[in-house]
Amino acid sequence: MGWLHTARFLTTAPELHFLPALDVPEIAFVGRSNAGKSTCINTLTQQKQLAFASKKPGRTQHINLFSLGKQGVMDAVLTDLPGYGYAAVPKQDKIRWQQVMANYLVTRKNLQGIVLMCDPRLGLTELDEILLDVIRPRVQEGLKFLVVLTKSDKLTRSEAAKVLSITKLQAGGGEVKLFSATKRQGIEDVAQLLWNWAHPAAAPQQAA
């Protein structure tokens, strides 16, 4: 947990070619505009304003990078990608950002893992399925992938169990975790997983 608390703003970029070339593992957060992405990042890093959580979904229109590392030594980067699918965003902006995101997810060389935010009351939407199709070849090559079911405190226990099993089937090789910033659910599980992704040599090896 303490590792994620070291998160600091690194840079912001409106287009891919403005991103710095990095050789540390990068973990990208993606999801629909109202899926709770900024809240999840802020909860994991214990910083209220690290990622901009707006009451108007779709406000984040840049790729934002945050550095991670103890004693000021950067050993990984969190990437906050713009939320997609919000109706109030002009169509041309939607198309442009879908292309930017797809290019980032396909071409970013140091991308180690992707965290997809999903509101479990809606499930994986058509746009989420498109994103899964985009990243599937890289996941098959070893890219780590996690679906975080945000706002899970709004579900009953049986509803949560049902959506968890359904999403695991849809995730196609990715992991799925229930998460609630309000109830502090899933925070340590997700934090441990992200640390393992960024430090594969130090992570405990799973039994075959």
C-alpha positions in Angstrom: 0.0 0.0 0.0 2.8 2.4 0.9 4.2 2.2 -2.6 1.1 3.6 -4.2 1.1 6.4 -1.7 4.3 7.7 -3.3 2.4 8.7 -6.5 3.2 12.2 -7.8 2.1 14.0 -10.9 4.7 13.5 -13.7 3.3 15.0 -16.9 0.2 15.5 -19.0 -0.1 15.0 -22.8 -2.9 15.9 -25.3 -1.4 13.4 -27.8 0.7 10.3 -27.8 3.8 12.0 -29.3 4.0 14.3 -26.3 4.4 11.4 -23.9 8.0 10.9 -22.6 9.7 7.6 -23.5 10.1 5.7 -20.3 11.7 2.4 -19.4 9.8 1.7 -16.2 6.6 -0.4 -16.1 3.5 1.6 -16.9 0.0 0.7 -15.7 -2.9 2.3 -17.4 -6.4 3.1 -15.9 -9.2 3.1 -18.4 -13.0 3.1 -18.3 -16.3 4.9 -19.0 -16.5 8.5 -17.9 -18.8 7.7 -15.0 -17.2 4.4 -13.9 -15.3 5.9 -10.8 -11.8 5.9 -12.3 -10.5 9.0 -10.7 -12.0 8.0 -7.3 -10.3 4.6 -7.6 -6.9 6.2 -8.3 -7.3 8.7 -5.5 -8.3 6.0 -3.1 -5.4 3.7 -4.0 -2.9 6.5 -3.7 -4.5 8.0 -0.6 -4.5 11.4 -2.3 -7.8 13.2 -2.7 -6.9 15.4 -5.7 -4.2 13.3 -7.6 -6.7 12.3 -10.4 -9.3 14.9 -11.2 -12.7 13.6 -10.0 -15.3 15.8 -11.6 -19.0 15.8 -11.1 -19.2 16.3 -14.9 -18.0 13.0 -16.5 -15.8 13.3 -19.5 -13.8 16.3 -18.3 -10.4 14.6 -18.4 -9.2 15.1 -22.0 -5.5 14.5 -21.6 -3.3 11.5 -20.8 -2.0 12.1 -17.3 1.1 10.3 -15.9 1.9 9.8 -12.2 5.3 8.5 -11.0 5.6 5.8 -8.3 8.7 5.0 -6.3 10.1 5.2 -2.8 13.0 7.5 -1.8 12.2 9.5 -4.9 13.4 6.8 -7.3 10.8 6.2 -10.0 10.2 2.5 -10.5 6.7 2.6 -12.2 4.1 4.9 -13.7 0.3 5.1 -13.4 -1.4 6.4 -16.5 -4.9 8.0 -16.3 -6.5 7.8 -19.7 -9.5 9.9 -20.6 -12.9 8.4 -19.8 -14.9 7.4 -22.8 -18.5 7.2 -23.8 -20.0 10.3 -22.2 -22.8 11.7 -24.3 -22.0 15.4 -23.6 -18.6 15.2 -25.3 -18.7 16.3 -29.0 -18.7 13.4 -31.4 -15.4 14.5 -33.1 -13.7 14.6 -29.7 -15.0 11.1 -28.9 -13.6 9.7 -32.2 -10.3 11.4 -31.7 -9.9 10.1 -28.2 -10.9 6.6 -29.1 -8.2 6.6 -31.7 -5.6 8.1 -29.3 -6.5 5.5 -26.6 -6.4 2.6 -29.0 -3.0 3.7 -30.3 -1.7 4.1 -26.8 -2.9 0.7 -25.7 -1.5 -1.0 -28.8 1.8 0.8 -29.2 3.1 1.9 -25.7 6.2 -0.2 -25.3 6.6 -0.1 -21.5 2.9 -0.8 -20.8 2.8 -3.6 -18.3 -0.8 -3.7 -17.3 -4.3 -2.3 -17.9 -6.9 -1.6 -15.2 -10.5 -1.3 -16.6 -13.0 0.4 -14.4 -16.6 -0.9 -14.6 -19.7 0.1 -12.8 -21.1 -3.4 -11.9 -24.7 -2.2 -12.1 -24.1 -1.6 -15.8 -21.7 -4.4 -16.5 -19.2 -4.4 -19.4 -20.7 -2.1 -22.1 -20.3 -2.2 -25.8 -17.5 0.3 -25.5 -15.7 -1.8 -22.9 -16.0 -4.8 -25.2 -14.4 -2.8 -28.0 -11.5 -1.9 -25.7 -11.1 -5.6 -24.8 -10.9 -6.5 -28.5 -8.2 -3.8 -28.9 -6.0 -5.1 -26.1 -6.7 -8.9 -26.5 -3.6 -9.5 -28.7 -1.3 -7.8 -26.1 -3.0 -9.7 -23.3 -2.3 -13.0 -25.1 1.4 -11.9 -25.3 1.5 -11.4 -21.5 0.1 -7.9 -20.9 -1.5 -7.9 -17.4 -5.2 -7.1 -17.2 -7.6 -6.3 -14.4 -11.3 -5.4 -14.3 -12.2 -3.4 -11.2 -15.9 -3.4 -10.4 -16.2 0.0 -8.7 -19.1 1.1 -6.5 -19.6 -2.5 -5.3 -21.0 -1.2 -2.0 -24.2 -0.5 -4.0 -24.7 -4.3 -4.6 -26.2 -6.9 -2.3 -23.9 -9.9 -1.6 -25.7 -12.1 -4.1 -25.7 -9.4 -6.8 -21.9 -8.9 -6.2 -21.3 -12.7 -6.5 -23.3 -12.9 -9.7 -21.7 -9.9 -11.5 -18.2 -11.1 -10.4 -18.7 -14.5 -12.0 -20.2 -13.0 -15.2 -17.4 -10.5 -15.6 -14.7 -13.1 -15.1 -16.2 -15.0 -18.1 -16.2 -11.8 -20.1 -12.7 -10.7 -19.1 -11.1 -13.4 -21.1 -7.9 -14.1 -19.1 -8.0 -10.9 -17.0 -8.5 -10.8 -13.3 -11.6 -9.3 -11.7 -11.9 -7.5 -8.3 -14.8 -5.9 -6.4 -13.9 -2.4 -5.2 -15.5 0.2 -3.1 -13.9 3.4 -2.0 -16.8 4.0 0.4 -16.6 0.7 2.2 -12.8 0.3 1.7 -13.4 -3.0 -0.1 -10.7 -4.5 -2.5 -8.2 -1.7 -1.9 -5.4 -3.9 -0.6 -6.1 -6.7 -3.1 -5.8 -4.2 -6.1 -2.8 -2.5 -4.6 -0.9 -5.8 -4.1 -1.7 -6.8 -7.6 -0.4 -3.6 -9.1 2.8 -3.8 -7.1 3.3 -7.4 -8.3 2.8 -6.2 -11.9 5.4 -3.5 -11.6 7.9 -5.7 -9.7 7.6 -9.2 -11.3 11.0 -10.3 -10.1 10.0 -9.5 -6.5 6.5 -10.8 -6.6 5.8 -14.3 -5.1 5.7 -17.0 -7.7 2.3 -18.8 -8.0 2.4 -22.5 -7.8 1.8 -24.2 -11.2 
